Amino acid sequence: MINRGIWALLGVSSLTVLACGGGGSHKDNDASLDPILVPPDTTAIDGAVAGPDDASVADAADDAGDMTSDGALSDAAFSEDAEANPDDGGALGDAGDTAPGCDADNGGLTLPRGFCASVFATGLGKARHLTVSPAGDVYVAIAGAANAGPSFIALRDEDMDGKADTKVSVGSVGGNGIAWAEDRLYFASNSQVFRYDTPNGTLAPTGDPLLLVTGLPDSPDHAAKSIVYAEHHVYVNIGSTSNSCQVQNRVLESPGIDPCPELATRAGVWKFAADWPEQRQVDGLRFATGSRNLNALARSGENGHLYAAQNGRDQLFENWPKLFSADDDQRLPGEGIFELNLHSDLGWPYCYFDPQAGKNVLAPEYGGDGEQVGRCANVATPSTWLPAHWAPLGMVFYEREQFPLHYRHGAFIATHGSRFAPSASTPLPGYNVVFIPFADGKPTAGYERFAEGFAGDGVPLPEAAQHRPVGVAVGPDGALFISDDQGGQVWRVVYRGP
């Protein structure tokens, strides 16, 4: 057992989260607000650990980013042309023309000029998040019931031709979240987090996994767990169990429960130690709250902060037809991008973000009429956002040099796709990978469409979609990997020059 004095050195200072969804942000980077997690039977040097019910939720900061003087988001919030500035003065990166070959049709994808893709692996099943070791081995979490398939699949490209040659299935409990760090692989089922010893260069884990966290809530609506490793801790998204915390979930004009009881154990991000076995939720720290579902979590290599992308609420028209039209339902709420600190409150279920109005408004379940702000006045507006219902599920920051300089430190986000079918006058609602440029930890423009063509021409959506993106990860050579839980594929994207 590790000496207790060492545990006091495992805190993370000035840790930050960025989230997409209706909510807010905090700018307080005081390291003293980031308590050290210690074993349940010990005490930190500076006092007891704050558990999920101990920490007060701070008021949201009023920093919008990309805001005009009148409070509306500027036009810079959206920039859909990835080819408008593909290299931003950058040169071909370290892989250059030596990158493995791409498929003649780019694996069915449409990419910006200079990029190409290959289908790295097929037949994986419900491929969710993925991670890549420094040796270039790819690990893909597979969703599914217990004993119905593997937990994850390990993939290796033996001959470096851009396609996996070796496939190893591991475990028997399906899940969503996966992360590789310091010769260990972390995997999250819907209710547990496991740690596998997986030395770099060893494709399959060695020995049995260590059960790190158990007993996490796993009932619908949002049971899947996403994880990020950061400095001796694992951050776990625990999504809400409902759409908007109604008395009757997703039922016409059912009022919201006030206060929402879900917030005590769900709709937030919890922080756990990466070395204590069999932790329960009460042993962790509720890092952020009011987040309906932060399925996409990522850590920036530029500043070490955490970021996330959230799925916003549904059914404004179906549940509140006296207040909202079908058109309103398709455009609301925006899937906003937020920066969070410890105890940040994103405002769910009480608030949602209206991108056209450029403000947060009170949800109808809590007395809102589509315009009233009410208790949402102090909830921060997003620095940028994605269109409503695109369902961002995966995020990764690009810190390599294989892609042009324009992409350095920016975020790639995989969107699963909207339940709304596109009209003749509107583009496909999601089903793509987008890119958001960053500098100094902040978005510098809105999203760019980076990879498209996943859904195919089938109708109706989403049932007839050929592929639906879920996870994104970057390899040590700078290649971008994209997973798909509809067709069971993984793509590998590289830059080959103009």
Secondary structure, DSSP 8 states (H G I E B T S, - for coil): ---HHHHTT---SS--EEEESS--B-----GGGS-----TTS-BTTB----TTTS-----B---SSB-TTS-B-GGGEEEETTSSSSTT----SSGGGS----TTGGG-B--TTEEEEEEE---SSEEEEEE-TT--EEEEE---TTSS-SEEEEE-TT-SSS--EEEEE-SS-EEEEEEETTEEEEEESS-EEEEE--TT-SS--S--EEEE------SSS--EEEEE-SSEEEEEE--SSSS-BSSTT-TT--B-SS-GGGGTSSEEEEEESS-TTB-GGGSEEEEES-S---EEEE-TTT--EEEE------HHHH-TTT--HHHHHH-S-EEEEEE-TTEE--TTTEEEETTTTEEEE-GGGT--SS--GGGGGS---SEEE-TT--EEEEEE--SSSS-GGGTT-EEEEE---SS---TTS---S-EEEEE-EETTEE-S-EEEEEB-SSTT-SSTTTT-S--EEEEEE-TTS-EEEEETTT--EEEEEE---
